[in-house]
């Protein structure tokens, strides 16, 4: 699985966050578990 550039990953166990600065193949692992892709925060509406 390719890790996309500019995405942020978070560890569910300890809360460590990683920002990907160089894409590549493989998986991100922390606390012996795969890290999950952090969802983007919604932007506030401008109405």
C-alpha positions in Angstrom: 0.0 0.0 0.0 1.4 3.4 -1.0 1.5 6.1 1.7 0.4 9.4 0.2 2.4 12.6 0.6 0.9 15.2 2.9 -1.4 13.0 4.8 -1.5 12.8 8.6 -1.6 9.5 10.5 -2.5 8.9 14.2 -1.8 6.0 16.6 -5.0 4.9 18.3 -3.1 3.6 21.3 -0.9 6.5 22.3 -2.1 9.4 20.1 1.2 10.0 18.3 0.6 11.9 15.0 2.8 11.6 11.9 2.8 13.9 8.9 4.1 12.1 5.7 6.8 14.2 4.1 8.0 11.5 1.6 5.6 9.0 0.0 6.4 5.4 -0.4 5.4 1.8 -0.1 4.6 0.1 3.2 2.6 0.8 6.4 3.1 3.1 9.4 3.3 1.2 12.7 3.3 2.5 16.3 2.7 0.6 19.5 2.8 -2.6 17.4 -0.4 -1.6 15.5 -1.0 0.0 12.1 -1.5 3.8 12.3 -4.8 5.1 10.9 -5.3 8.0 8.5 -6.6 11.1 10.3 -9.7 12.6 8.8 -9.6 16.3 7.8 -11.4 18.7 10.1 -14.4 20.4 8.5 -14.0 24.0 7.7 -16.4 26.5 9.3 -19.1 27.7 7.1 -18.9 31.3 5.9 -22.6 32.3 6.1 
